[in-house]
Amino acid sequence: MAAVSSVDEYLGQFSGEVRARLDETRAVIRATSPDAVESMAYGMPAYKLDGKPLVYFAGYDKHVGFYATPNGHEAFAEDFAPYAQGKGSVQFPHTQPLPVDLVRRVVEFREADIRA
């Protein structure tokens, strides 16, 4: 995908079910942490709180990638276990419902960690 400068532009590259899932992920993050600053980083939507990384997400053909570094993946290892994972990432496949409650809990955890 081409380099983009805004989250809206990024999301505009997707359509259908993938776009709906990305919109839902964005909405959950924004509702859970309304003070987070939305931007683009590493080619994907990024959220920072008090200048520190909160979470990132990205769209792919078969999944939504969710990134909760530096400690979100360790804290939610059991919850993430059913999903494919990479270093610092978890993949929510399009063949399953988006785990909205899990995304919300991870964002809450990261926010509390940053503000501690």
Secondary structure as UniProt FT lines:
FT   HELIX           7..11
FT   TURN            12..13
FT   HELIX           16..32
FT   TURN            34..35
FT   STRAND          37..41
FT   TURN            42..43
FT   STRAND          44..49
FT   TURN            50..51
FT   STRAND          52..59
FT   STRAND          63..67
FT   TURN            69..71
FT   HELIX           72..75
FT   HELIX           77..80
FT   TURN            81..82
FT   STRAND          85..86
FT   TURN            87..88
FT   STRAND          89..93
FT   TURN            94..95
FT   HELIX           100..115
//
